């Protein structure tokens, strides 16, 4: 049954890929949440090419 070893290694590769993708997804979500919080707080994005802070006008 040599095909079982290949199936197992393929299964392991799929599991590893799924874990990597899940980690990347969590990191991306955390980064996007951080950016959204910064925009709500009126702070600009830390990156040079990031989104500028929203201007607030003081109404008298």
N, C-alpha and C positions, 0 to 999 in steps of 0.2 A: 504494500500500500504506500508507495512513494508519493502519490498525489496528495495524501493527507498532510504531509510535511509542507508542501507548497501551499495548500489551502490554509494551513495554520499561519504560515508566514504572511500570506496575503491578508488574512484576517487581522494579524498583528499590525501590519502596515496601515490597514483601514482604521483600526482603533487609534493608532498613533496620530494619523492625519486628523481624525475627528477631535482628538484631544488638543492638537495644535490649533485647529480652527476655532474650537471653543474658547481657548485662551486668548486668541487674537480678537474674537468677538467681544469678550469681556473687557479687554483692554480698550478697544475702540469705543465701547459703550461708556466706559469710565471717562475717557477723553472727551467724548461728546457732552456728557453730563457736566463735566468741569467747564467746558466752553459755554454751555447754556447758563450755568450759574454765574460765570464772569460777565456775560452780557446782561443778565438781570441786575447784577450789582453795579453795572455801569462801567466796568473795567474793560479795557481793550484786550484783545487776544495777545498772548505772550509772543507769538511768532511774528516775525517781521512782516510776513505776507498775510497775516491773519485779519480777521474782521475788526473794523474800528468800533470803538465804543459808541453807543447811541448818545446823541446830544440831548441834554435836558435843558429846557428853557425855564427860567424862573419867572413865574407870572406874579405880577404885583396886584 
